[in-house]
Amino acid sequence: MQINIKKAEFLKGLYLAQSIADRKGTMPVLANALIRSEGKEAVVCAATDLRVGVVAEIKAEVVEEGGMSIGAKHLFEIVKGLPGEDVSFRKTENNWAELKAGKAQYRLVGMSDRDFPRLPDHRTVEFKELDAGTLADMIDKTIFSVSSDETRRHLSGIFMEWQGGVLRMVSTDGHRLCKGEREGGEGLALESGVIVPRKGVLEIRRLLEGVDGTCDLGLHEGNLFVRAKDVSLSIKLVDAQFPPYKQVVPTENEKKVVLERVTFLESLRRMSIMSTERNGGIRLDLVAGTLRITSDNPDLGEAQEDLDVEYDGGNLTIGFNARYFIDVLNEMGDDKVVLEFNGELDPGLIRGESGPSYLGVVMPMRI
């Protein structure tokens, strides 16, 4: 195998491959990127950890056809640092690779391409088109509330539904929940929804960096496929039942507060400095026209700030983790937000003043 390839093109494939390759697993080949010729004018760059896979078709001059796999992380770092714009890549005896660019030359240990796992074939999938910016934005709005507890598989990803032309994404870690929905066109048949694992979601977001226009989504044999330009991701879906999120979102709240989003966000950041590191707790005290935010840390001291708000209901005192509100507020675009409460033991809801297309639900805590 021998190819001549532009450094920038090579890096496009290796960027995703080195992120997905599993360097901590028990199978050495999973730490590798597969480099294989595809005709005379392209090569395939692929990687997988057996749950998430990527296949990128890259333009290249194929002098001699063939393939091999090589350590993805090291190959990416080497190519990124090579001088000039042109790279020569050649497979030599015993699955060694030789890279040349300018006066720089590397010899790297590789493996046979026959040892590389077979990836799900995106060419057999029926795709539906979706605006890439819409998908990226919805990921940003929900990824932070995915559970990091690997034992809770049903909470380990983002739940995705596509019903009646509306794409909906929901995530929860048991302490908070985020839900976003956008018009998505015809879409996939996802009436019952699927759970896309956290790593897969992060790789989708990485794939969509700098993508203008649309991307394609498809489902096949328990995998979600996402395709943008000449790169295709395959993601093994989580085989678990997502919680009934509609029952978690409170719909009839007696107390509603309207206030400036940026003002609330900046105040929460100031108050959270004085909260305890363990739970980030703050106290909200509501009276007519005023929201008082208080934080108290026995090791540091205490702080409070009063905000002018639109509120004429009864008094309420309730505690929350400040970070949970900050994360949602960072992703909202509305100038004003609405806080909805019932009692001190009931979850709080936050949404934009324009409507519930994006909202967060936060469980209260004792302060």
C-alpha positions as CSV (number, residue, x, y, z in Angstrom):
1,M,0.0,0.0,0.0
2,Q,1.2,3.5,-0.9
3,I,-0.7,6.8,-1.0
4,N,0.0,10.5,-1.4
5,I,-2.4,12.6,0.5
6,K,-2.9,16.2,1.6
7,K,-2.1,16.8,5.3
8,A,-5.4,18.7,5.8
9,E,-7.5,15.9,4.3
10,F,-5.7,13.2,6.4
11,L,-6.3,15.2,9.6
12,K,-10.1,15.4,8.8
13,G,-10.4,11.6,9.1
14,L,-7.9,11.2,11.9
15,Y,-9.5,13.9,14.1
16,L,-12.6,11.7,14.7
17,A,-10.7,8.4,14.6
18,Q,-8.3,9.3,17.4
19,S,-11.2,10.5,19.6
20,I,-13.2,7.2,19.1
21,A,-10.3,4.7,19.3
22,D,-10.3,2.9,22.6
23,R,-6.8,3.1,24.1
24,K,-7.8,1.6,27.5
25,G,-9.4,-1.6,26.2
26,T,-8.1,-5.1,26.2
27,M,-8.0,-5.4,22.4
28,P,-5.0,-3.5,21.0
29,V,-6.5,-3.2,17.6
30,L,-9.3,-0.9,19.0
31,A,-6.7,1.7,19.7
32,N,-5.9,1.9,16.0
33,A,-7.2,3.7,13.0
34,L,-7.8,1.7,9.8
35,I,-6.2,3.2,6.7
36,R,-7.4,1.4,3.5
37,S,-7.4,2.3,-0.1
38,E,-10.8,2.8,-1.8
39,G,-10.1,2.7,-5.5
40,K,-7.4,4.9,-7.1
41,E,-8.5,8.3,-5.7
42,A,-9.6,7.8,-2.1
43,V,-8.7,6.1,1.1
44,V,-11.0,5.1,4.1
45,C,-10.0,6.2,7.6
46,A,-12.0,4.3,10.2
47,A,-12.0,3.6,14.0
48,T,-14.3,1.9,16.5
49,D,-14.5,1.0,20.2
50,L,-17.2,-1.6,19.2
51,R,-20.0,0.9,20.3
52,V,-19.1,4.0,18.3
53,G,-17.5,3.8,14.9
54,V,-16.5,6.3,12.3
55,V,-15.8,5.9,8.6
56,A,-14.3,8.9,6.7
57,E,-13.6,8.8,2.9
58,I,-10.7,11.0,2.1
59,K,-9.3,12.1,-1.3
60,A,-5.9,10.7,-2.0
61,E,-3.6,9.5,-4.8
62,V,-3.4,5.8,-4.4
63,V,-0.1,4.5,-5.9
64,E,-0.6,1.0,-4.6
65,E,-3.8,-0.4,-3.1
66,G,-3.9,-2.1,0.3
67,G,-4.6,-1.3,4.0
68,M,-3.4,-1.5,7.5
69,S,-4.2,-0.2,11.0
70,I,-2.0,2.0,13.2
71,G,-2.2,3.7,16.6
72,A,-4.8,6.4,16.1
73,K,-3.7,8.9,18.7
74,H,0.0,8.8,17.7
75,L,-0.8,8.9,14.0
76,F,-3.0,12.0,14.5
77,E,-0.3,13.8,16.5
78,I,2.4,12.9,14.0
79,V,0.4,14.1,11.0
80,K,-0.6,17.3,12.7
81,G,3.0,18.2,13.3
82,L,4.3,17.3,9.9
83,P,5.8,20.1,7.8
84,G,4.3,21.2,4.5
85,E,1.0,20.2,2.9
86,D,1.8,16.8,1.3
87,V,2.2,13.5,3.1
88,S,3.5,10.2,1.7
89,F,2.2,7.1,3.5
90,R,3.5,3.6,2.7
91,K,3.0,0.2,4.2
92,T,6.2,-1.8,4.3
93,E,7.1,-5.3,5.5
94,N,5.6,-6.8,8.7
95,N,2.9,-4.1,8.8
96,W,5.2,-1.2,9.4
97,A,4.2,2.2,8.1
98,E,6.5,4.9,6.7
99,L,5.4,8.5,6.7
100,K,7.3,11.3,4.9
101,A,6.6,15.0,4.6
102,G,9.3,17.4,3.6
103,K,12.5,16.3,5.3
104,A,10.6,14.6,8.2
105,Q,10.3,10.8,8.2
106,Y,8.6,8.3,10.6
107,R,8.4,4.5,10.8
108,L,5.5,3.2,12.8
109,V,4.5,-0.2,14.0
110,G,1.1,-1.2,12.6
111,M,-1.3,-4.2,12.3
112,S,-2.9,-6.0,9.4
113,D,-6.2,-4.6,8.2
114,R,-7.6,-8.1,8.4
115,D,-7.5,-7.9,12.2
116,F,-9.6,-4.7,12.3
117,P,-13.3,-5.2,13.4
118,R,-16.0,-4.9,10.9
119,L,-18.0,-1.8,11.2
120,P,-21.8,-1.4,10.6
121,D,-22.3,-0.5,6.9
122,H,-23.8,2.9,6.4
123,R,-24.3,2.2,2.7
124,T,-27.3,0.0,3.6
125,V,-29.1,2.6,5.7
126,E,-32.0,4.8,4.7
127,F,-31.2,8.3,5.7
128,K,-33.4,11.3,6.6
129,E,-32.1,14.9,6.3
130,L,-31.9,17.3,9.2
131,D,-30.4,20.8,9.6
132,A,-26.9,20.3,11.2
133,G,-27.2,23.4,13.2
134,T,-30.4,22.3,14.8
135,L,-29.0,18.9,15.8
136,A,-25.8,20.5,17.2
137,D,-27.8,23.1,19.2
138,M,-30.1,20.5,20.7
139,I,-27.1,18.4,21.8
140,D,-25.6,21.5,23.5
141,K,-28.9,22.1,25.3
142,T,-29.1,18.6,26.8
143,I,-25.7,16.9,27.0
144,F,-24.8,18.4,30.4
145,S,-27.6,16.7,32.3
146,V,-26.8,13.1,31.1
147,S,-25.8,10.9,34.0
148,S,-22.2,10.1,34.4
149,D,-23.0,6.9,36.4
150,E,-22.3,4.1,34.0
151,T,-24.4,1.6,36.1
152,R,-27.6,3.6,35.4
153,R,-27.7,2.7,31.7
154,H,-31.2,4.2,31.2
155,L,-29.8,7.6,32.1
156,S,-26.5,7.3,30.3
157,G,-27.5,9.0,27.1
158,I,-29.9,11.4,25.4
159,F,-33.4,10.2,24.7
160,M,-34.4,11.1,21.1
161,E,-37.9,11.2,19.7
162,W,-39.1,12.3,16.2
163,Q,-42.8,12.7,16.1
164,G,-45.1,14.7,13.8
165,G,-42.2,16.6,12.3
166,V,-40.9,17.6,15.7
167,L,-37.5,16.4,16.9
168,R,-37.3,16.1,20.7
169,M,-34.3,15.4,22.9
170,V,-34.4,14.8,26.7
171,S,-31.7,14.0,29.3
172,T,-31.7,13.5,33.0
173,D,-29.3,12.4,35.8
174,G,-32.1,11.9,38.4
175,H,-31.5,15.4,39.9
176,R,-32.4,17.5,36.9
177,L,-34.0,17.1,33.5
178,C,-33.6,19.1,30.3
179,K,-35.9,18.9,27.3
180,G,-35.6,20.6,23.9
181,E,-37.7,20.3,20.8
182,R,-37.4,21.8,17.3
183,E,-39.2,21.5,14.0
184,G,-37.3,18.7,12.1
185,G,-39.3,17.9,9.0
186,E,-40.4,14.4,8.1
187,G,-37.6,12.7,10.1
188,L,-37.0,9.1,11.2
189,A,-39.6,6.7,12.6
190,L,-38.8,7.4,16.3
191,E,-42.3,7.6,17.9
192,S,-41.2,5.4,20.8
193,G,-37.7,7.0,21.0
194,V,-34.2,5.8,21.4
195,I,-31.3,6.4,23.8
196,V,-28.1,7.6,22.2
197,P,-25.1,7.0,24.6
198,R,-23.1,9.9,25.9
199,K,-19.9,9.1,24.0
200,G,-21.9,8.8,20.8
201,V,-23.6,12.1,21.3
202,L,-20.3,13.8,21.9
203,E,-18.9,12.3,18.7
204,I,-21.9,13.6,16.8
205,R,-21.3,17.1,18.1
206,R,-17.6,16.7,17.1
207,L,-18.6,15.6,13.6
208,L,-20.9,18.6,13.2
209,E,-18.2,21.2,14.0
210,G,-18.0,23.6,11.1
211,V,-20.7,21.8,9.1
212,D,-23.0,24.2,7.2
213,G,-26.3,23.0,5.8
214,T,-27.7,19.6,6.6
215,C,-26.6,16.2,7.9
216,D,-28.3,12.8,7.5
217,L,-29.7,10.5,10.2
218,G,-30.6,6.8,9.9
219,L,-31.5,3.8,12.0
220,H,-30.5,0.2,11.2
221,E,-30.2,-2.9,13.4
222,G,-29.9,-1.1,16.7
223,N,-27.5,1.6,15.5
224,L,-28.0,5.3,14.9
225,F,-26.1,6.6,11.9
226,V,-25.1,10.2,11.4
227,R,-23.6,11.3,8.1
228,A,-22.0,14.7,7.2
229,K,-20.2,15.2,3.9
230,D,-17.9,12.2,3.5
231,V,-17.9,11.1,7.2
232,S,-20.3,8.6,8.7
233,L,-20.8,7.7,12.4
234,S,-22.4,4.6,13.7
235,I,-23.6,4.5,17.3
236,K,-24.9,1.4,19.1
237,L,-28.0,2.5,21.0
238,V,-28.6,1.9,24.7
239,D,-30.8,-1.1,25.3
240,A,-32.8,0.3,28.2
241,Q,-36.1,2.0,29.0
242,F,-35.8,5.8,29.4
243,P,-37.9,7.2,32.4
244,P,-41.4,8.5,31.6
245,Y,-40.1,12.1,31.4
246,K,-43.5,13.6,30.8
247,Q,-44.5,12.7,34.3
248,V,-41.5,14.5,35.7
249,V,-42.2,17.9,34.0
250,P,-44.7,19.8,36.3
251,T,-47.5,21.3,34.3
252,E,-49.7,23.1,36.8
253,N,-47.5,25.4,38.9
254,E,-49.1,27.9,41.2
255,K,-46.1,30.3,41.5
256,K,-44.6,31.9,38.4
257,V,-41.7,34.3,38.4
258,V,-40.5,36.4,35.4
259,L,-37.0,37.9,35.5
260,E,-34.1,38.9,33.3
261,R,-32.1,35.9,32.2
262,V,-28.6,37.5,32.3
263,T,-29.3,39.2,35.6
264,F,-30.4,35.9,37.2
265,L,-27.4,34.0,35.6
266,E,-24.8,36.5,36.9
267,S,-26.4,36.6,40.4
268,L,-26.3,32.8,40.6
269,R,-22.6,32.8,39.6
270,R,-21.8,35.3,42.3
271,M,-23.8,33.4,45.0
272,S,-22.4,30.0,44.0
273,I,-18.9,31.1,44.9
274,M,-20.0,31.0,48.5
275,S,-21.9,27.8,48.3
276,T,-20.4,24.5,49.5
277,E,-18.4,22.5,47.0
278,R,-20.3,19.3,47.9
279,N,-23.7,20.3,46.8
280,G,-23.5,23.9,45.4
281,G,-26.7,24.7,47.4
282,I,-28.4,28.1,47.3
283,R,-31.6,29.3,48.9
284,L,-34.3,31.2,47.0
285,D,-36.8,33.3,49.0
286,L,-39.7,34.6,47.0
287,V,-41.9,37.6,48.1
288,A,-44.0,39.9,46.0
289,G,-41.7,41.7,43.5
290,T,-38.5,40.3,44.9
291,L,-36.3,37.1,44.6
292,R,-33.6,36.8,47.3
293,I,-30.7,34.4,46.6
294,T,-28.7,33.3,49.5
295,S,-25.7,31.1,49.9
296,D,-24.0,30.0,53.2
297,N,-20.7,28.1,53.6
298,P,-19.5,27.5,57.2
299,D,-15.9,27.6,56.0
300,L,-16.2,30.8,53.9
301,G,-19.1,32.9,55.1
302,E,-22.4,33.9,53.5
303,A,-23.8,36.1,50.7
304,Q,-27.2,37.3,49.5
305,E,-28.6,39.3,46.7
306,D,-32.0,40.7,45.9
307,L,-33.4,40.7,42.4
308,D,-36.4,42.7,41.1
309,V,-38.9,40.2,39.5
310,E,-42.4,40.0,38.2
311,Y,-44.1,38.0,40.9
312,D,-47.3,38.6,43.0
313,G,-47.8,35.2,44.6
314,G,-47.3,33.9,48.1
315,N,-44.0,33.7,50.0
316,L,-41.8,30.6,49.2
317,T,-38.4,29.4,50.5
318,I,-36.8,26.6,48.5
319,G,-33.2,25.3,48.0
320,F,-31.5,24.2,44.8
321,N,-28.1,23.4,43.3
322,A,-27.1,26.6,41.6
323,R,-25.1,24.8,38.9
324,Y,-28.3,23.1,37.6
325,F,-29.9,26.5,36.9
326,I,-26.7,28.0,35.5
327,D,-26.3,25.2,33.0
328,V,-29.8,25.7,31.6
329,L,-29.5,29.5,31.6
330,N,-26.3,29.3,29.6
331,E,-28.2,27.6,26.7
332,M,-31.2,29.8,26.7
333,G,-31.6,32.6,24.1
334,D,-34.5,34.5,25.7
335,D,-34.0,37.9,27.3
336,K,-36.4,36.9,30.1
337,V,-37.0,33.5,31.7
338,V,-39.9,32.1,33.7
339,L,-39.4,30.2,37.0
340,E,-42.3,28.0,38.1
341,F,-42.8,26.5,41.5
342,N,-45.4,24.8,43.7
343,G,-44.1,24.0,47.2
344,E,-40.7,23.7,48.8
345,L,-40.5,20.0,48.2
346,D,-41.7,20.1,44.6
347,P,-39.4,20.4,41.5
348,G,-38.8,23.8,40.0
349,L,-39.2,24.5,36.3
350,I,-37.3,27.0,34.2
351,R,-38.1,28.0,30.6
352,G,-37.8,30.9,28.2
353,E,-40.6,33.5,28.3
354,S,-41.3,32.7,24.6
355,G,-42.5,29.2,25.4
356,P,-41.6,25.6,26.6
357,S,-39.6,24.5,23.5
358,Y,-36.6,24.3,25.8
359,L,-37.0,23.8,29.6
360,G,-35.2,22.5,32.6
361,V,-36.6,20.8,35.7
362,V,-34.6,20.9,38.9
363,M,-35.2,18.8,42.0
364,P,-35.2,20.8,45.3
365,M,-32.7,20.2,48.1
366,R,-32.7,20.9,51.8
367,I,-30.5,23.9,52.8
